[in-house]
Amino acid sequence: MLGLPQRQSLEKQTAALLREQLAGGAWRTWLPGERALCEMLQVSRYTLRAALRTLRRENLIRPEHGAGNRILVSSTPRSPTRLLASRDVGLLVSGPLDQLSLTHTLWIDQLRALLGERGCRLHLFHGRGYAHRSPGRALQRLVTQHPHGCWVLLLSAESVQRWFQQHGIPCVVAGSTYGGIDLPSCDVDHRAICRHAAGFMLGRGHRKIAMLAQKSRYAGDLESEAGFAEGVSRSPHADTSFVVGYHESTAANITHAVRRLMALQPAPTALLVMNPFHYLTVTSCLARLGLRVPEDVSLVSRDGEPYFSFLLPAPAHYAANPRLFAKTLLAPVLQLLAGDRVTQRAVHIMPAFVKGASLSARGPA
């Protein structure tokens, strides 16, 4: 019984603090989620829920099933009365988690560890709602319910990047930014990679080369196409040409795109595949067409994956270092958490080229 008055007092204190934040305009439409509030207020979920019940009785908030607590009172924002300057970082994946490669998960794990050493936590959010052409409502609810000090945007569409820029929310793009968007970013140098890949194919004697790219392209994919075209344009050979085969990101559609390419006259003798998952589909499709790698068709993967060491022939690819990527991404994240401006807006990392055995010489090299 001795603990009961103290618990009641803590519940009242929590309700009063939430009431003060609502009046000060700390949150506009939705309260943050219960976990985020517990972490910010350093109270148990039991205490928080008791305080939320008080606010509901006062008609300050209203619970909505599956959505959270909607704020019912209007407020005039004044000098910030935030609970704490959040040291949490939100990692937003625009779409389902099955889009992530093993390389993604490795650098995410490294980033989580590096942030943890500095007393910061990394929280992962994902969903198809953030991949829509108009993700504004979903994003507004997300950042309101989870007021993190900084966000990391992974596999982000142009609409997501533009929304974060327009709302002035501190974030770093783990990837490339689209034209007209000024957000700090960190990515491998896709333009240089594909320029090098085209030059290497041509240097091995290939004259008709191709790139396989999915139709819904990220900013890095657009850079890849530009780099590939630049590499081809530098060829001194008049008979050099290239083609881009577009596809949806499904095995059936990739197979259809490969069949279209190989039906061309003349057919390409070397292919650059953007996605390492798609590389597996391409090799299977070529085998079903009776074409051998690299004897009949050479292959290069723009991105590398650890499982490539188990494939035969070993794929030629560009291997990024997950720890280096995480450490490079950490710098702008820490700057934003400290309230500073990131002066170096775009950082590009050049991965190592692994020659593998899937790319062979053709004709005079």
N, C-alpha and C positions, 0 to 999 in steps of 0.2 A: 504493500500500500504506500510505502514511502516514495516509491518511484512515480506514482500516479500524478501528483501535482506537477512534478517536473515535466512529465510527458505532455500534460495538458498545456503547460506553459510553452513548451517547445512547439506544439501544434499551433498555438496562438501566434507565437513569434513568426513561424513560417507563413501563416496566413497573412500576417501584417506585412511581411516583406514582399510577398507576392502581390498584395494589394497596392503597395507602394510602386512596384515595378509596372503594374498595369496602369496606374495613374500617370506614371512618367513616360508612358509610351515605349517601354522596352520591347514589347511585342504588340503587334497591331491586329492580327486576325486570329491567330491560333497560339495557344500556349505551347512551349516546347514539350516533347514527350516526357513521360515520368522518369525514365532513366536519366535523361539529360538534366532535369530539374533536381533529382536526387544528388547527382554529382556536383552541380553548381552550388546547391544549398548545403551539401554535406549532411543530409538527413536521411533517415530510413524511408523506404517506400510506405511503411505504415503511417509514419508521421506526415509525409507528403499527402497521402490520400485523405487523411483527416483534415488537413488544411484545405484541400481542394473541395471537400464536401462543404466546408464553411463558405467558400467563395460561391459555390453553386446555390446555397441557400440565400445568399445575398444578391443573386442574379447578376453576378459579375462574369460568370462563365457558364457554358452549357455543354455537357458531354454529347458528342455525336458518335454513334456506333461506327467503329472502324476508322475514324478520322482523328479523334482526340478531343480536346477541349476548346471550343470556339469562344473567343472573347466577345462579350456583349456590350462592354462600355467603350465609349469614345474617349480619346485622350489627346492631349496636346503635347507633342514631343518637346522636351526641354533638355537642359544639360544632361548628358548621359548619367543614369543611375543604375547602370548595369550591375548585376550581382558580382561578377568577377570578370576580369579580362580573360576570356576563354583561351586555354592553352591546348584545346582539342583541335584536331584537324579532321575534316570530313573528306573521305575519298569517294567521289561520285562516279559510278560506272553507268553510262547511259545505255541501259539495256540489261539483258540477263547475264548472269555470271559465267555461263558457258561460252561467252565470247572471249573470255580471258585465256591467254596462252600460259604455258608453264613459266615462260620468261616474265610475264606480267606478275604472276604470283610470287616469283622469287624476288623481284625488286620491291614489291609491296611489303613483303615480309622484312626485307632489309630496311625499308623506310620506317616501318613500325618500330623496329629495334632501335634505330638511330634516334627517332623521336622519343622513345621511352627513356633513353639515356639522358635526355634533357628535360624529363618531367612532363612530356607531352604524350597525348594518346591519339591513336589513329582509329577512326570509325569508318566502316565501309557501308555505303548505301548503293543500291542498284534497283533497276526496274525499267520496264518497257515504257512507262509513262514519261520518262525523261528522254526517250528517243523519238517522241512525236514531233511533228513540224511545229507545233505550238505548245511547248512544255511549260509555259509560264505559270499556270496554276499549280502544277505539281512541284515546280521549283520553289515557288513562293511558300508553299506549305512546308517544304523540306527545310529551308533555311530558317523559317520562323520557329518550327518545332525543335530544330537542332542548331542553335546559334553558336557555331564554331568560329574560332579565331581565323581560320583559313580553310579553303577548300582546294582539293586537287581534282581536276577534271580529267577523266580517262575515257577514251573512245567517245569523245564528245562531238556532237553534231554542231553545225554552225549556229543553229538556233539556241543551243545551250550556252555556247561561248558568248553570243551576243547578249543574252539575258543577263549573265553575270557581269558583263561589262557595263550595260546600261544601268544596272542597280548598284554598281560600285562595291560589289562584295569581294573581299580579298580572296584571290584564287590564283592557282598556277595550273596551266594546262600541261598535263603529262602527254605530250604529243605536239603537233604543230597547230598553229592558229590559222584561221581563214583570212582572206584578204579583207582589210578594213577593220580588223579586230586587234586591239592593242592590249593584250594580256601577257604577262610573263609566261614563258613556255620552256620546256625542256624536251628534246626529242633526239633520236638518232638522225643523222643527216641523210634523209631519204633521197634528196635530189642528187647528192654526190654519190651515194650508193648505186643508184640506177644509171647514172652517167658512167660510172666505172664499169658496171655490169655490161652495158651496151658496148663499151670500148673493148672489154675483155673478149666478148663473143666475137666481135669483128676481127680482133687481133688473132683469134684462133681460126680464122678463115670462113666464118659464117657470114653470109651476105643477106639472107632473108631471115630476120629475127622477129620475135613477137613478145608481147607482154600480156599476161592474164590479170585482169583487175575486176573487182566487183563493182556493180553499177552504183551502189550507194557508197560513194567514196569519202573517206576522211581527208582532212587537209594534207596529211602526210602522203596519201595516195595521189593527190593532185601534184604534189611536189615530185613524186616518183615518176609520174608520166612526163613531166617537164624535163627531168634529168635524163630519162631514157631517150627522149627526142633530141636533147642536146648531144648525147653521146653518139647517136647515129649521124647527126649533122656534121660531126667532125671527121667522118670517114672520108678518106681520099678516093674511095672506090665508087665509080659511077653506078654500079649495079646494086648498091646497098639500099635496102628498104626495110621498113618495119610496119607492124600492124598491132593494134591493141584489141584484144578479145575481151568483151565485157560479159559479166555473168552475175546472176543472183548467188548468194552465198549458200547454195545447196549442192549436194553431190550430183544430182541429176542435171542441174543447170550448168555446173562446171564441166561435166562430161559433154553436154551439148556444145558448149563453147569450144572445147578442145577438138571435137569432131569437125566443127566449122573451120577452125584454123587449119587442121590437117587436110581438109578437102580443097584448100586453095591451090592454085597453080601459078607459080611453084609454092609448095608448102614451106613454112618456116622450118629451119633446121635447128633452131635454138629458142627456148622459151624462158622468159623470166617470170616467175610466179611470185605474186605479192605476199601471199599468206602461207605460212608453213603447214597449216591444216589442209589448205587447198593443194599444196604440193603432193600430199599423199593421194588425193583424188586424181590428180593429173597423172601420176605414175601408174596408177591402177588402170586408168582409161587408155593410156598409151599401150599398156600390155595387152588389153583386150582388142586393140586395133592391130596387134601384131608388130608393134614398133618397140625397139629396144633402146634403153638409155645406157650409155650415150651413143651407141653405134649408129642409131638411126636419127634420134632426136636428143639434143643436149638440154639439160635443165639447170637452172640456177634459182635458188630461193632467196628473195630479198631479205627475209628474216630467218634467223636460226632458232633452233629449239634443241634442248638436251637430248631428246629422243632421236635426233638425226644420227647419233653415233651407232644406232642399231639398224640403220637402213643400208641396203646394198643396191646399187653402188652408193657410196657416201655422197650426200648432196653437197654441191658447191653452194655456199651461203655466206651471209654476213653475220658474224657472231657478236652480239652486244654483251657487255659485262653488267649483270644486274646490280652488283654492288656499286659500281661506278655510276650507273644511272641514278640509283637511290641517293648517293652522296651529292650528285649534281643537282638533283631535284630538292634536296634538303635545304640548300642555301637560300633560295628565294622563299621557301615556306617559312623559315625562321625569320627572315626579314619582315615578312608580312605579319607574323605573330607578334613581332616587336613593334608593329605600327609604322615600319619604315617603308619607303617606296623602293621597288625593285628597279634598279637602273639598267641592268643588263636584261633586256626584255626577252631575247631568244637565245638559248644555248643549244648548240648542235654537237652531237657526239658521233664520231666516225668509228663504226665497228670494224673489227678485223675481218679481212676476207679469207675464208677457208676454201681452198680450191676444190677439195673433195675429188670425186671420180665421176661425177655426172655430166661434166663438160669436157668434150673432146675436140681435137682439132679436125677441121674439115677442109680438104683441099689445101692449097698453098697458104701457109701461115704467115 
